């Protein structure tokens, strides 16, 4: 049985990964591999997530936030505020029904 193709990350996931990329870049002494090790995920997996090829699951996101010293709720609220139109397509379809 083959797996269904994964959906690409949506706007909220992309915003979350962008915020984490920015935080890692802001800290010149911090490497992506160090964050991955601290979060107990592989460097390859973190790289794919930060390149918007895969999505975080909530536990991974929580561990990465902890590794960076970022409050998970603050990061999600900021990403949510930066993507106000993320439900626009779904809302438009719902209004047509």
N, C-alpha and C positions, 0 to 999 in steps of 0.2 A: 504494500500500500504506500503510495507516495504522499508526501506531505503537501498540503496546500501552500501556495506561495505566500510568503509573509508580506503583509502590508508595509509600505514604507512608513517611517516615522511621520507623525502628524505635526502640526505647528507647535503644539505644546511641548512635545518631545524634543523638537528641534531647538526651541528656545531654552529648554533645560540644559541640553548638551552644550549650547553656545555659552550659557552662563558658567558652566563648569570649565569649559575650555578657557574662557577669559580669566577665571580665577586661577587656574594652573599657570597660564601665561603671565599673570600679574606677579606671581611669586617666582622670581627668577631662579631660586634655589630648589624649586620643586619640580620633579620629573613625573611624567604620566605613569611610568612604571612603578614609581614609589606609591602613587595614589592607588593604583590597581592592587598592589601587594597589601597595602593597608586596608583596602576594602574587600580583600579576599576574592578578587576576580582576576582573570588573566589579563595580561597587558593587551593581548590581541582583541579580547572582547571589549575592553574599555576603549581601545582605539576605534573599533568598528562603531561603537555607540557614539563616540565623540565626532566621528565622521558622518553621522546620520545614516549609517547603513543598517543599524539595529536600534532597538529601543531598550531603555532601562526597564527592568521590572522594579517594583516598588522597593523591594529589599536591597537590590543593588544600589538604587538611588540613595536610599537611606545610609548605606555603608559608605558610599563615596562622599556624601555630605558630611558624615561624621569624620571621615579621614581628612577632609578639608577644613573642618571646624565651622561648617556652615549649617545653620538651622534649616532642616528640611522644609518646614512650613514657609519660612521666608523665601526660600528659593522657588518653591512652587507658586506662592502668591505673586512674586515678581514675574515669573514666566506667564502666569495666567493674565496678569495685567498687560503684558506685552503682546498678547495674542487675542485681543478681544473678538476678532472675526473668525476664530477657529471653528465655531459652530454655525457660521453663516450658511453654508451649503445645506447642512442638515435642517436648519430652521426654514430655509426657502422651500425645501422639499415637503416639510411638514405643513406649511401654509397652503400648498397646492392640493393637499389631500382633502 
